[in-house]
Amino acid sequence: MKPIPDDDGVFRYAEQAGIPHDFLRLQWLEFKDRYSLPDAKRYKAWATVFGKSVRGNWFKLWYATNEGTYALTTTGIQAENAHKEIA
């Protein structure tokens, strides 16, 4: 899977929603890992599917705080730890 193009709508959505760039990157790393497995579902429009995964927070990596910011969930912290070597 190639990285998402810089002009993809997912970046605009994340900015408007206030999702931090680091969280978006973590979602991408998890998405790529999960959908690169041999038995994983395949998509022709995987960039669109990635955008849907961000909008729906499919992997539950973050949550919105009462202050209007975002923080990692336990699942998000685990993913962050697993991907530290990649960073």
Contacts in CASP RR format, 6 or more apart in sequence:
PFRMAT RR
TARGET T0000
AUTHOR 0000-0000-0000
METHOD contacts of the structure
MODEL  1
MKPIPDDDGVFRYAEQAGIPHDFLRLQWLEFKDRYSLPDAKRYKAWATVF
GKSVRGNWFKLWYATNEGTYALTTTGIQAENAHKEIA
1 32 0 8 1.000
1 35 0 8 1.000
1 36 0 8 1.000
1 46 0 8 1.000
3 28 0 8 1.000
4 10 0 8 1.000
4 11 0 8 1.000
4 28 0 8 1.000
4 47 0 8 1.000
4 50 0 8 1.000
5 47 0 8 1.000
8 47 0 8 1.000
8 51 0 8 1.000
9 51 0 8 1.000
10 24 0 8 1.000
10 47 0 8 1.000
10 50 0 8 1.000
10 51 0 8 1.000
10 54 0 8 1.000
11 24 0 8 1.000
13 19 0 8 1.000
13 51 0 8 1.000
13 54 0 8 1.000
13 55 0 8 1.000
14 21 0 8 1.000
14 23 0 8 1.000
14 24 0 8 1.000
14 54 0 8 1.000
18 70 0 8 1.000
19 54 0 8 1.000
19 62 0 8 1.000
19 70 0 8 1.000
20 70 0 8 1.000
23 61 0 8 1.000
23 62 0 8 1.000
23 70 0 8 1.000
23 72 0 8 1.000
24 54 0 8 1.000
26 61 0 8 1.000
26 72 0 8 1.000
26 76 0 8 1.000
26 79 0 8 1.000
26 80 0 8 1.000
26 83 0 8 1.000
27 50 0 8 1.000
27 53 0 8 1.000
27 54 0 8 1.000
27 59 0 8 1.000
27 61 0 8 1.000
28 50 0 8 1.000
29 79 0 8 1.000
29 83 0 8 1.000
29 86 0 8 1.000
30 59 0 8 1.000
30 61 0 8 1.000
30 79 0 8 1.000
30 83 0 8 1.000
31 50 0 8 1.000
31 53 0 8 1.000
31 59 0 8 1.000
34 40 0 8 1.000
34 59 0 8 1.000
35 41 0 8 1.000
35 42 0 8 1.000
35 43 0 8 1.000
35 46 0 8 1.000
35 49 0 8 1.000
43 49 0 8 1.000
52 58 0 8 1.000
53 59 0 8 1.000
59 75 0 8 1.000
59 76 0 8 1.000
59 79 0 8 1.000
60 73 0 8 1.000
60 75 0 8 1.000
60 76 0 8 1.000
61 72 0 8 1.000
61 73 0 8 1.000
61 75 0 8 1.000
61 76 0 8 1.000
61 79 0 8 1.000
62 70 0 8 1.000
62 71 0 8 1.000
62 72 0 8 1.000
62 73 0 8 1.000
62 76 0 8 1.000
63 70 0 8 1.000
63 71 0 8 1.000
63 73 0 8 1.000
64 70 0 8 1.000
65 71 0 8 1.000
72 80 0 8 1.000
END
